[in-house]
Amino acid sequence: MAEIRVPTLGESVTEATIGKWFKQAGDAVAVDEPLVELETDKVTIEVPAPAAGVLSEIAAKDGETVAVGAILGQIKEGTAAAPKAAPVQPAAKAAPAPPAPHTPPRSAPATAKPSEAPLAPSVRRLSAESGIDAATMPGSGKDGRVTKGDMLAAIERAAAQPTPLAAPAAAVQVRAPSPPDDASREERVRMTRLRATIAKRLKDAQNTAAMLTTFNEVDMSHVMALRAQYRDLFEKKHGVKLGFMGFFVRACVQALKEIPAVNAEIDGPDIIYKNYYHLGIAVGTERGLVVPVVRDCDQKSLAEIGKTIADFGRRARDGSLKLEEMQGGTFTITNGGIYGSLMSTPILNAPQSGILGMHKIQERPMVVGGKVEVRPMMYLALSYDHRIVDGREAVTFLVRVKECLEEPARLVLDL
């Protein structure tokens, strides 16, 4: 028998949630064939079959939380056609009624009560931090265990409840029931682990940082002209399109060098200034927003940055990004313009102290040299942690980005 186990999930990731099984017990499987999908706090991974044979047992069902190294199931090695024989045996055993009284009447219910089920370390930690007694909660895990997902859902429900001084009993209800006509047209879907993590991190960023946003606008004429002039030659030589994101990455690096507070983070009583430039590029996928990190951007050319971003974009949509590729960022860029956003306020990617929001390029009348001209303009938004970054520094940072984009020669001359 070959055991299917939860693989190593990456630094600081100790557990995952079963997303879905691609095979059922009794199905034949081939070596390295994907068997089950695991959802972690950051990515979704597929666990392949360690051997060829028949999937004889599924130990962890969909929605259960499992730790690294836990057994997910077992494969009976070989290619025997066992799937057809398995269903016949239960039918033969179910026919005779006499054996039932011989089984111990109290041994059947193996499900543990919530208070008797052992608690995972992550559940105990969340219970201690939130003050919610996990022993009194109904669990959705195996044998009635309370999972980390159950605790996070309970914490969110508690946070959403109003807390008046004398709250009546009816106020404890989290959500008012919908009228019958509306309820029949509703669909309740449990959040994926990735979506729940995104929601928690964004809310934590709002609750922790003193977040503020400053805006500016940039004339994209020169960058667009430069791109149009060298686009074909650039792609022919480097094998990647000359996109706008490379210019923004280089412009941000220039500004981060001048304003190091935007490239820092708070760690307890200390401020950690990062003397390297690992920029996260937010990518929207069907499963949610992920932020792969382009490392050492100050040492990369436009072509290298473009190739890395293009590769990350493809693999983000395929779900094949690695955990280490989404860790260690010092600053983030997000582009809402690809969806048509004209202006927005990006939320910090904690624990970073700054995030730049790009937006849609739109032609607008501008006064240039005393004359009104139509120029391709883009609004820029810098959200920053006011605990570290002063208003003067935030405005200066955004002005430097604007200057580099309106005069691309600055990026070449390091000005």
FIPASE-890113 format. One record per residue (C-alpha): residue number from 1; y, x, z. Coordinates in steps of 0.05 Angstrom, whole numbers, plus 5000, padded with zeros to 4 digits. Layout:
BEGIN
LUMVO    k    c2    c1    c3
LUMVO  NUM     Y     X     Z
...
This chain:
BEGIN
LUMVO    k    c2    c1    c3
LUMVO    1  5000  5000  5000
LUMVO    2  5069  5025  4983
LUMVO    3  5127  5006  5029
LUMVO    4  5194  4984  5003
LUMVO    5  5248  5009  5050
LUMVO    6  5324  5005  5055
LUMVO    7  5351  5070  5026
LUMVO    8  5407  5113  5054
LUMVO    9  5470  5073  5040
LUMVO   10  5523  5126  5049
LUMVO   11  5568  5155  5103
LUMVO   12  5580  5108  5162
LUMVO   13  5541  5051  5129
LUMVO   14  5482  5033  5173
LUMVO   15  5462  4963  5149
LUMVO   16  5462  4917  5089
LUMVO   17  5451  4844  5072
LUMVO   18  5395  4820  5026
LUMVO   19  5431  4793  4965
LUMVO   20  5372  4767  4925
LUMVO   21  5301  4786  4906
LUMVO   22  5287  4794  4832
LUMVO   23  5211  4785  4844
LUMVO   24  5168  4738  4885
LUMVO   25  5107  4754  4926
LUMVO   26  5048  4760  4879
LUMVO   27  5089  4785  4819
LUMVO   28  5068  4848  4782
LUMVO   29  5119  4904  4785
LUMVO   30  5128  4970  4749
LUMVO   31  5152  5037  4777
LUMVO   32  5228  5040  4786
LUMVO   33  5235  4966  4767
LUMVO   34  5293  4934  4807
LUMVO   35  5263  4891  4862
LUMVO   36  5319  4870  4909
LUMVO   37  5395  4872  4912
LUMVO   38  5429  4897  4975
LUMVO   39  5501  4882  4992
LUMVO   40  5539  4932  5036
LUMVO   41  5611  4932  5060
LUMVO   42  5632  4969  4997
LUMVO   43  5582  4964  4940
LUMVO   44  5521  4926  4916
LUMVO   45  5459  4968  4902
LUMVO   46  5390  4954  4873
LUMVO   47  5326  4979  4906
LUMVO   48  5273  5000  4855
LUMVO   49  5198  4994  4863
LUMVO   50  5168  5059  4892
LUMVO   51  5101  5046  4856
LUMVO   52  5068  5002  4804
LUMVO   53  5025  4944  4827
LUMVO   54  5034  4875  4857
LUMVO   55  5089  4854  4906
LUMVO   56  5043  4832  4963
LUMVO   57  5095  4818  5017
LUMVO   58  5169  4804  5026
LUMVO   59  5189  4823  5097
LUMVO   60  5264  4808  5092
LUMVO   61  5289  4744  5062
LUMVO   62  5354  4730  5024
LUMVO   63  5415  4732  5070
LUMVO   64  5382  4774  5125
LUMVO   65  5416  4837  5152
LUMVO   66  5373  4899  5150
LUMVO   67  5384  4970  5177
LUMVO   68  5375  5035  5139
LUMVO   69  5300  5051  5135
LUMVO   70  5277  4980  5150
LUMVO   71  5217  4953  5112
LUMVO   72  5236  4904  5058
LUMVO   73  5167  4890  5032
LUMVO   74  5102  4921  5008
LUMVO   75  5069  4934  4941
LUMVO   76  4994  4933  4931
LUMVO   77  4985  4991  4884
LUMVO   78  4946  4980  4820
LUMVO   79  4950  4929  4764
LUMVO   80  4899  4878  4787
LUMVO   81  4917  4806  4771
LUMVO   82  4920  4785  4844
LUMVO   83  4978  4735  4837
LUMVO   84  4932  4679  4813
LUMVO   85  4881  4687  4868
LUMVO   86  4932  4685  4924
LUMVO   87  4954  4612  4917
LUMVO   88  4882  4586  4916
LUMVO   89  4865  4609  4987
LUMVO   90  4919  4570  5024
LUMVO   91  4898  4506  4988
LUMVO   92  4826  4516  5010
LUMVO   93  4846  4528  5082
LUMVO   94  4894  4469  5085
LUMVO   95  4840  4418  5067
LUMVO   96  4797  4419  5131
LUMVO   97  4831  4387  5191
LUMVO   98  4785  4409  5248
LUMVO   99  4809  4482  5255
LUMVO  100  4878  4458  5275
LUMVO  101  4860  4440  5348
LUMVO  102  4829  4508  5359
LUMVO  103  4895  4544  5347
LUMVO  104  4936  4554  5410
LUMVO  105  4986  4496  5410
LUMVO  106  5044  4538  5436
LUMVO  107  5034  4601  5394
LUMVO  108  5059  4570  5329
LUMVO  109  5135  4570  5341
LUMVO  110  5148  4644  5335
LUMVO  111  5223  4635  5326
LUMVO  112  5261  4663  5384
LUMVO  113  5318  4626  5415
LUMVO  114  5385  4657  5402
LUMVO  115  5389  4680  5474
LUMVO  116  5320  4714  5470
LUMVO  117  5328  4748  5402
LUMVO  118  5347  4822  5407
LUMVO  119  5418  4838  5385
LUMVO  120  5435  4893  5335
LUMVO  121  5484  4947  5359
LUMVO  122  5537  4922  5310
LUMVO  123  5530  4851  5338
LUMVO  124  5535  4876  5410
LUMVO  125  5598  4916  5392
LUMVO  126  5632  4856  5358
LUMVO  127  5612  4811  5416
LUMVO  128  5644  4859  5466
LUMVO  129  5707  4868  5425
LUMVO  130  5718  4794  5410
LUMVO  131  5694  4764  5476
LUMVO  132  5647  4716  5438
LUMVO  133  5579  4711  5471
LUMVO  134  5528  4725  5417
LUMVO  135  5471  4699  5461
LUMVO  136  5498  4628  5456
LUMVO  137  5505  4629  5380
LUMVO  138  5453  4602  5330
LUMVO  139  5430  4660  5286
LUMVO  140  5417  4659  5212
LUMVO  141  5374  4722  5212
LUMVO  142  5299  4730  5219
LUMVO  143  5269  4697  5281
LUMVO  144  5337  4667  5297
LUMVO  145  5372  4733  5305
LUMVO  146  5448  4734  5306
LUMVO  147  5471  4778  5248
LUMVO  148  5535  4817  5239
LUMVO  149  5555  4765  5187
LUMVO  150  5546  4709  5239
LUMVO  151  5592  4746  5287
LUMVO  152  5646  4759  5235
LUMVO  153  5644  4686  5215
LUMVO  154  5650  4665  5288
LUMVO  155  5709  4712  5299
LUMVO  156  5744  4684  5238
LUMVO  157  5733  4613  5262
LUMVO  158  5760  4631  5330
LUMVO  159  5821  4664  5300
LUMVO  160  5835  4602  5257
LUMVO  161  5834  4555  5317
LUMVO  162  5901  4534  5347
LUMVO  163  5913  4556  5419
LUMVO  164  5960  4506  5452
LUMVO  165  5968  4509  5528
LUMVO  166  5931  4444  5539
LUMVO  167  5886  4437  5478
LUMVO  168  5847  4372  5476
LUMVO  169  5773  4375  5462
LUMVO  170  5783  4350  5391
LUMVO  171  5828  4410  5375
LUMVO  172  5768  4457  5379
LUMVO  173  5743  4433  5312
LUMVO  174  5756  4486  5260
LUMVO  175  5759  4443  5198
LUMVO  176  5773  4369  5193
LUMVO  177  5718  4333  5156
LUMVO  178  5733  4311  5086
LUMVO  179  5730  4238  5066
LUMVO  180  5661  4220  5038
LUMVO  181  5687  4215  4967
LUMVO  182  5717  4285  4970
LUMVO  183  5658  4316  5008
LUMVO  184  5609  4298  4953
LUMVO  185  5652  4338  4904
LUMVO  186  5657  4400  4948
LUMVO  187  5614  4462  4943
LUMVO  188  5605  4508  5003
LUMVO  189  5586  4579  4985
LUMVO  190  5577  4635  5036
LUMVO  191  5621  4694  5024
LUMVO  192  5587  4757  4999
LUMVO  193  5587  4816  5045
LUMVO  194  5637  4852  4998
LUMVO  195  5684  4792  4997
LUMVO  196  5681  4785  5073
LUMVO  197  5696  4859  5082
LUMVO  198  5755  4855  5034
LUMVO  199  5783  4795  5072
LUMVO  200  5775  4830  5139
LUMVO  201  5806  4896  5116
LUMVO  202  5866  4861  5085
LUMVO  203  5878  4821  5148
LUMVO  204  5869  4882  5192
LUMVO  205  5921  4918  5150
LUMVO  206  5971  4862  5160
LUMVO  207  5957  4858  5235
LUMVO  208  5960  4934  5247
LUMVO  209  6013  4964  5201
LUMVO  210  6087  4949  5202
LUMVO  211  6084  4932  5128
LUMVO  212  6147  4928  5087
LUMVO  213  6158  4927  5011
LUMVO  214  6213  4957  4969
LUMVO  215  6224  4942  4895
LUMVO  216  6253  4976  4834
LUMVO  217  6247  4970  4759
LUMVO  218  6231  5022  4706
LUMVO  219  6249  5026  4633
LUMVO  220  6184  5041  4597
LUMVO  221  6216  5058  4530
LUMVO  222  6204  5133  4532
LUMVO  223  6133  5129  4558
LUMVO  224  6116  5077  4505
LUMVO  225  6147  5119  4451
LUMVO  226  6110  5181  4474
LUMVO  227  6045  5142  4477
LUMVO  228  6055  5113  4407
LUMVO  229  6071  5181  4378
LUMVO  230  6011  5218  4406
LUMVO  231  5960  5163  4418
LUMVO  232  5915  5177  4358
LUMVO  233  5919  5253  4365
LUMVO  234  5905  5249  4440
LUMVO  235  5844  5204  4431
LUMVO  236  5817  5247  4374
LUMVO  237  5822  5310  4416
LUMVO  238  5801  5285  4485
LUMVO  239  5757  5225  4468
LUMVO  240  5796  5178  4513
LUMVO  241  5855  5131  4501
LUMVO  242  5924  5152  4524
LUMVO  243  5938  5097  4575
LUMVO  244  5997  5083  4621
LUMVO  245  5958  5095  4685
LUMVO  246  5955  5170  4675
LUMVO  247  6031  5174  4673
LUMVO  248  6036  5132  4736
LUMVO  249  5985  5176  4772
LUMVO  250  6023  5239  4753
LUMVO  251  6090  5207  4773
LUMVO  252  6062  5186  4841
LUMVO  253  6036  5256  4854
LUMVO  254  6106  5284  4841
LUMVO  255  6136  5234  4888
LUMVO  256  6083  5245  4942
LUMVO  257  6097  5319  4942
LUMVO  258  6170  5305  4957
LUMVO  259  6157  5249  5007
LUMVO  260  6094  5271  5046
LUMVO  261  6099  5212  5095
LUMVO  262  6075  5165  5041
LUMVO  263  6013  5209  5035
LUMVO  264  5997  5206  5110
LUMVO  265  5962  5162  5159
LUMVO  266  5964  5146  5234
LUMVO  267  5906  5168  5277
LUMVO  268  5917  5146  5348
LUMVO  269  5979  5183  5374
LUMVO  270  5979  5231  5315
LUMVO  271  6003  5229  5243
LUMVO  272  5957  5264  5193
LUMVO  273  5993  5292  5132
LUMVO  274  5947  5301  5073
LUMVO  275  5961  5363  5032
LUMVO  276  5917  5337  4976
LUMVO  277  5925  5279  4929
LUMVO  278  5866  5232  4923
LUMVO  279  5892  5169  4890
LUMVO  280  5854  5103  4893
LUMVO  281  5857  5060  4830
LUMVO  282  5844  4986  4845
LUMVO  283  5795  4954  4797
LUMVO  284  5781  4879  4795
LUMVO  285  5708  4859  4786
LUMVO  286  5670  4793  4789
LUMVO  287  5646  4811  4858
LUMVO  288  5716  4829  4884
LUMVO  289  5766  4886  4885
LUMVO  290  5741  4957  4891
LUMVO  291  5782  5021  4896
LUMVO  292  5749  5083  4867
LUMVO  293  5785  5148  4883
LUMVO  294  5809  5200  4832
LUMVO  295  5807  5265  4872
LUMVO  296  5856  5323  4867
LUMVO  297  5901  5288  4818
LUMVO  298  5952  5345  4823
LUMVO  299  5900  5392  4791
LUMVO  300  5880  5345  4734
LUMVO  301  5909  5337  4665
LUMVO  302  5927  5270  4635
LUMVO  303  5862  5272  4595
LUMVO  304  5820  5286  4657
LUMVO  305  5854  5231  4696
LUMVO  306  5845  5182  4638
LUMVO  307  5771  5199  4630
LUMVO  308  5758  5191  4705
LUMVO  309  5794  5124  4709
LUMVO  310  5758  5098  4646
LUMVO  311  5690  5119  4675
LUMVO  312  5706  5086  4742
LUMVO  313  5728  5022  4708
LUMVO  314  5662  5016  4669
LUMVO  315  5618  5031  4729
LUMVO  316  5658  4985  4775
LUMVO  317  5644  4927  4729
LUMVO  318  5571  4948  4724
LUMVO  319  5565  4954  4799
LUMVO  320  5541  5026  4795
LUMVO  321  5597  5060  4835
LUMVO  322  5574  5104  4892
LUMVO  323  5601  5097  4963
LUMVO  324  5628  5167  4965
LUMVO  325  5670  5152  4902
LUMVO  326  5708  5099  4941
LUMVO  327  5723  5139  5003
LUMVO  328  5777  5189  5023
LUMVO  329  5836  5162  4984
LUMVO  330  5906  5181  5008
LUMVO  331  5948  5132  4965
LUMVO  332  5931  5072  4921
LUMVO  333  5957  5044  4856
LUMVO  334  5943  4972  4836
LUMVO  335  5961  4940  4769
LUMVO  336  5972  4866  4772
LUMVO  337  6006  4869  4704
LUMVO  338  5940  4867  4667
LUMVO  339  5933  4795  4693
LUMVO  340  6005  4777  4675
LUMVO  341  6037  4787  4743
LUMVO  342  6113  4798  4738
LUMVO  343  6123  4816  4811
LUMVO  344  6081  4817  4874
LUMVO  345  6075  4849  4942
LUMVO  346  6012  4892  4947
LUMVO  347  5976  4898  5014
LUMVO  348  5963  4967  5043
LUMVO  349  5894  4997  5035
LUMVO  350  5885  5018  5108
LUMVO  351  5892  5069  5137
LUMVO  352  5937  5093  5080
LUMVO  353  6012  5087  5089
LUMVO  354  6031  5069  5018
LUMVO  355  6009  5029  4957
LUMVO  356  6044  5023  4890
LUMVO  357  6042  4958  4851
LUMVO  358  6050  4959  4776
LUMVO  359  6067  4896  4737
LUMVO  360  6075  4866  4669
LUMVO  361  6119  4900  4617
LUMVO  362  6170  4850  4594
LUMVO  363  6229  4857  4546
LUMVO  364  6294  4841  4581
LUMVO  365  6368  4851  4564
LUMVO  366  6395  4912  4600
LUMVO  367  6464  4944  4600
LUMVO  368  6457  5015  4573
LUMVO  369  6520  5056  4563
LUMVO  370  6564  4995  4567
LUMVO  371  6523  4957  4515
LUMVO  372  6470  4904  4522
LUMVO  373  6403  4927  4495
LUMVO  374  6333  4897  4498
LUMVO  375  6287  4944  4536
LUMVO  376  6214  4940  4558
LUMVO  377  6220  4935  4633
LUMVO  378  6170  4936  4690
LUMVO  379  6180  4918  4762
LUMVO  380  6150  4967  4812
LUMVO  381  6133  4950  4885
LUMVO  382  6119  5000  4940
LUMVO  383  6088  4971  5003
LUMVO  384  6090  5021  5060
LUMVO  385  6076  5028  5134
LUMVO  386  6144  5028  5168
LUMVO  387  6113  5062  5229
LUMVO  388  6108  5126  5188
LUMVO  389  6153  5117  5127
LUMVO  390  6227  5104  5136
LUMVO  391  6265  5060  5089
LUMVO  392  6302  5119  5059
LUMVO  393  6237  5155  5044
LUMVO  394  6206  5093  5013
LUMVO  395  6266  5081  4967
LUMVO  396  6269  5155  4949
LUMVO  397  6195  5155  4932
LUMVO  398  6203  5095  4885
LUMVO  399  6264  5126  4852
LUMVO  400  6226  5190  4838
LUMVO  401  6170  5151  4805
LUMVO  402  6222  5114  4764
LUMVO  403  6255  5179  4742
LUMVO  404  6189  5211  4721
LUMVO  405  6170  5151  4679
LUMVO  406  6239  5143  4647
LUMVO  407  6241  5218  4632
LUMVO  408  6168  5239  4620
LUMVO  409  6190  5311  4609
LUMVO  410  6196  5316  4684
LUMVO  411  6120  5310  4689
LUMVO  412  6111  5369  4643
LUMVO  413  6166  5411  4675
LUMVO  414  6145  5393  4746
LUMVO  415  6215  5367  4763
